[in-house]
């Protein structure tokens, strides 16, 4: 449950219930397979952006719930893959297991696309997965270096911002709004993902607030119209902005 009164809270809870059902395996629960500590934002940001965009565009259909779950599966698969370590004292079985679980989640994301007749979105999501993987490779190659803020932001754009941007864009496309509005919503999602990633990376409040201001500027520019109701977008913006005001504490993940 998310302690925030989104206007689409019922659908958000439905997405998370579907995900719990989808990743509950016969032999073991998901949590028994991999230790993927996700905090509230990890569990909420991606599906909330999809659902807020959908509601803002006047789309109350069932496919938006499916799309929210699909985007979250992509996020989770990438997070699981990032758990793989190359330490010498790790057995080969433990070294490879996160890859297998992550691949399973990717398979479930593809299955959901088929089930919900959302295969036209496959090309876009496949490109996002590729970009996120590139970010992961860049992070691994720079693991022994002290990166500057702008270098970190390049990786964050690949790992976080691209996914949240396309989450908003695909939701707007599903709702059938105009291409210019789809592009604005994509830009809004981009800035939210970038701020989220900068916060997790510990780049400092000034950097995070600067990015959030860009997101807010885009939101202000998207004045309510026949195609857009801004309240859900304002809700998701204020929710994320409020959470990013606190210091990031990885040890609290999963709480």
C-alpha positions as CSV (number, residue, x, y, z in Angstrom):
1,X,0.0,0.0,0.0
2,X,1.2,3.5,-0.8
3,X,0.5,6.1,1.9
4,X,-0.5,8.8,-0.5
5,X,-3.9,9.8,-1.7
6,X,-3.5,9.5,-5.5
7,X,-6.8,9.9,-7.4
8,X,-5.7,6.6,-9.1
9,X,-4.8,4.8,-5.9
10,X,-7.2,1.9,-6.5
11,X,-5.6,1.2,-9.9
12,X,-2.1,1.5,-8.4
13,X,-2.9,-1.0,-5.7
14,X,-4.3,-3.3,-8.5
15,X,-1.1,-3.1,-10.4
16,X,0.9,-4.1,-7.3
17,X,-1.5,-6.9,-6.6
18,X,-1.1,-8.2,-10.1
19,X,2.7,-8.0,-9.9
20,X,2.7,-10.0,-6.6
21,X,0.6,-12.7,-8.3
22,X,2.8,-12.7,-11.4
23,X,6.1,-13.1,-9.5
24,X,4.8,-15.7,-7.0
25,X,6.5,-19.0,-8.1
26,X,5.3,-22.5,-7.2
27,X,8.6,-23.5,-5.6
28,X,9.4,-20.2,-3.9
29,X,8.3,-16.7,-3.4
30,X,10.1,-14.0,-5.3
31,X,11.8,-12.7,-2.1
32,X,13.3,-16.1,-1.5
33,X,14.9,-16.2,-5.0
34,X,16.7,-12.8,-4.8
35,X,17.3,-10.2,-2.2
36,X,15.9,-7.2,-4.1
37,X,15.4,-4.6,-1.5
38,X,13.1,-2.0,-3.0
39,X,11.9,1.1,-1.1
40,X,8.6,2.8,-1.6
41,X,9.7,4.8,-4.6
42,X,11.2,1.7,-6.3
43,X,7.8,0.1,-6.0
44,X,5.7,3.1,-6.9
45,X,7.4,5.6,-9.3
46,X,7.1,3.7,-12.6
47,X,3.5,2.5,-12.3
48,X,2.4,5.8,-10.8
49,X,3.8,7.8,-13.8
50,X,1.9,5.5,-16.2
51,X,-1.4,5.7,-14.3
52,X,-1.1,9.5,-13.6
53,X,-0.5,10.1,-17.3
54,X,-3.4,7.8,-18.3
55,X,-5.8,9.5,-15.9
56,X,-4.6,13.0,-17.0
57,X,-5.3,12.0,-20.6
58,X,-8.8,10.8,-19.8
59,X,-8.0,7.2,-20.3
60,X,-9.7,5.0,-17.7
61,X,-9.3,1.7,-19.6
62,X,-7.9,-1.5,-18.3
63,X,-4.9,-1.5,-20.5
64,X,-3.3,1.3,-18.5
65,X,-3.1,-1.0,-15.5
66,X,-1.4,-3.7,-17.6
67,X,1.0,-1.2,-19.1
68,X,1.9,0.0,-15.6
69,X,2.7,-3.5,-14.5
70,X,4.7,-4.2,-17.7
71,X,6.9,-1.1,-17.1
72,X,7.5,-2.1,-13.5
73,X,8.5,-5.6,-14.6
74,X,11.2,-4.0,-16.8
75,X,12.4,-1.9,-13.9
76,X,12.5,-4.9,-11.6
77,X,14.3,-7.1,-14.1
78,X,17.0,-4.5,-14.6
79,X,17.4,-4.1,-10.8
80,X,17.7,-7.9,-10.4
81,X,20.4,-8.1,-13.1
82,X,22.3,-5.3,-11.3
83,X,22.7,-7.7,-8.3
84,X,25.2,-9.9,-10.2
85,X,28.7,-9.7,-8.7
86,X,32.0,-10.9,-9.9
87,X,33.6,-11.4,-6.5
88,X,36.0,-14.3,-6.4
89,X,34.4,-15.9,-3.3
90,X,31.0,-16.2,-4.9
91,X,30.0,-19.6,-6.3
92,X,29.1,-19.8,-10.0
93,X,25.5,-20.7,-9.1
94,X,25.0,-17.6,-7.0
95,X,26.8,-15.5,-9.6
96,X,24.4,-16.5,-12.3
97,X,21.2,-16.7,-10.4
98,X,20.2,-13.0,-10.6
99,X,20.6,-13.2,-14.3
100,X,18.2,-16.1,-14.5
101,X,15.6,-14.4,-12.3
102,X,16.0,-11.2,-14.3
103,X,15.5,-13.0,-17.5
104,X,12.4,-14.6,-16.1
105,X,11.0,-11.1,-15.4
106,X,11.8,-10.0,-18.9
107,X,9.9,-13.0,-20.1
108,X,6.9,-12.1,-18.1
109,X,7.0,-8.6,-19.4
110,X,6.9,-9.9,-22.9
111,X,4.1,-12.4,-22.0
112,X,2.0,-9.5,-20.6
113,X,2.5,-7.5,-23.8
114,X,1.1,-10.5,-25.7
115,X,-1.8,-11.1,-23.3
116,X,-2.9,-7.4,-23.3
117,X,-2.5,-6.9,-27.1
118,X,0.2,-4.3,-26.5
119,X,2.8,-5.7,-28.8
120,X,3.1,-2.4,-30.8
121,X,4.9,-1.1,-27.7
122,X,7.6,-3.9,-27.9
123,X,10.0,-2.0,-30.1
124,X,10.1,1.0,-27.8
125,X,10.4,-1.0,-24.6
126,X,13.2,-3.2,-26.2
127,X,15.1,0.0,-26.9
128,X,14.6,1.1,-23.4
129,X,15.9,-2.2,-22.0
130,X,19.0,-1.9,-24.3
131,X,19.6,1.7,-23.1
132,X,19.3,0.6,-19.4
133,X,21.7,-2.2,-20.0
134,X,24.2,0.2,-21.5
135,X,23.9,2.3,-18.4
136,X,24.6,-0.7,-16.3
137,X,27.7,-1.5,-18.3
138,X,28.9,2.0,-18.0
139,X,28.4,1.9,-14.2
140,X,30.3,-1.4,-14.0
141,X,33.2,-0.1,-16.1
142,X,33.5,2.9,-13.9
143,X,33.1,1.0,-10.6
144,X,36.6,1.9,-9.4
145,X,36.4,5.6,-10.4
146,X,35.1,8.7,-8.7
147,X,32.7,10.0,-11.2
148,X,31.8,13.7,-11.5
149,X,28.2,14.8,-11.3
150,X,27.8,15.2,-15.0
151,X,29.3,11.7,-15.6
152,X,26.8,10.2,-13.1
153,X,23.9,12.0,-14.8
154,X,24.8,10.4,-18.1
155,X,24.4,6.9,-16.5
156,X,21.2,8.0,-14.7
157,X,19.7,9.1,-18.0
158,X,20.2,5.6,-19.3
159,X,19.2,3.7,-16.2
160,X,16.3,5.8,-14.9
161,X,15.2,8.7,-17.0
162,X,14.7,6.8,-20.2
163,X,12.3,4.3,-18.5
164,X,10.2,6.9,-16.8
165,X,10.1,9.1,-20.0
166,X,8.9,6.2,-22.1
167,X,6.5,5.1,-19.4
168,X,4.7,8.5,-19.7
169,X,5.0,8.5,-23.5
170,X,3.5,5.1,-24.0
171,X,0.7,5.8,-21.6
172,X,-0.1,9.0,-23.5
173,X,0.1,7.1,-26.8
174,X,-2.3,4.4,-25.4
175,X,-4.7,7.2,-24.4
176,X,-4.6,8.5,-28.0
177,X,-3.7,12.1,-27.3
178,X,-1.8,14.4,-29.8
179,X,1.8,13.8,-30.6
180,X,2.9,17.2,-29.2
181,X,1.2,16.3,-25.9
182,X,2.9,12.9,-25.9
183,X,6.2,14.6,-26.3
184,X,5.6,17.0,-23.4
185,X,4.5,14.2,-21.1
186,X,7.6,12.2,-22.1
187,X,9.7,15.2,-21.2
188,X,7.9,15.4,-17.8
189,X,8.6,11.7,-17.1
190,X,12.2,12.2,-18.1
191,X,12.8,14.9,-15.6
192,X,11.1,12.9,-12.8
193,X,13.3,9.9,-13.5
194,X,16.4,12.0,-13.7
195,X,15.6,13.6,-10.3
196,X,14.9,10.3,-8.8
197,X,18.2,8.8,-10.0
198,X,20.2,11.9,-9.0
199,X,18.7,11.5,-5.5
200,X,19.6,7.9,-5.3
201,X,23.1,8.7,-6.5
202,X,23.6,11.2,-3.8
203,X,24.3,14.1,-6.1
204,X,23.0,16.6,-3.6
205,X,19.8,18.6,-3.0
206,X,20.7,21.5,-5.4
207,X,21.0,19.1,-8.3
208,X,17.8,17.3,-7.5
209,X,15.8,20.5,-6.9
210,X,17.1,21.9,-10.2
211,X,15.8,18.9,-12.1
212,X,12.5,18.9,-10.3
213,X,12.1,22.6,-11.2
214,X,12.4,21.6,-14.9
215,X,9.7,19.0,-14.3
216,X,7.5,21.5,-12.7
217,X,8.0,24.0,-15.5
218,X,6.9,21.4,-18.0
219,X,3.9,20.7,-15.9
220,X,2.9,24.4,-15.8
221,X,3.3,24.6,-19.5
222,X,0.9,21.7,-20.0
223,X,-2.2,23.8,-19.0
224,X,-5.4,21.8,-18.6
225,X,-7.2,21.4,-21.9
226,X,-9.7,19.1,-23.6
227,X,-7.0,16.5,-23.8
228,X,-5.4,16.9,-20.4
229,X,-6.4,17.1,-16.8
230,X,-3.4,18.1,-14.7
231,X,-4.4,16.9,-11.3
232,X,-3.0,13.4,-11.5
233,X,0.3,14.7,-12.9
234,X,0.5,17.3,-10.0
235,X,-0.2,14.4,-7.6
236,X,2.7,12.3,-8.9
237,X,5.0,15.3,-9.1
238,X,4.3,16.4,-5.5
239,X,4.6,12.8,-4.3
240,X,8.0,12.3,-5.8
241,X,9.3,15.8,-5.0
242,X,8.2,15.3,-1.3
243,X,10.1,12.0,-1.1
244,X,13.2,13.4,-2.7
245,X,13.4,16.1,0.0
246,X,14.8,13.5,2.4
247,X,18.3,12.1,2.3
248,X,18.6,8.8,0.5
249,X,19.3,5.9,2.9
250,X,19.9,2.6,1.1
251,X,19.7,0.7,4.4
252,X,16.0,1.7,4.6
253,X,15.2,0.0,1.3
254,X,12.4,-2.4,1.6
255,X,10.9,-0.7,4.6
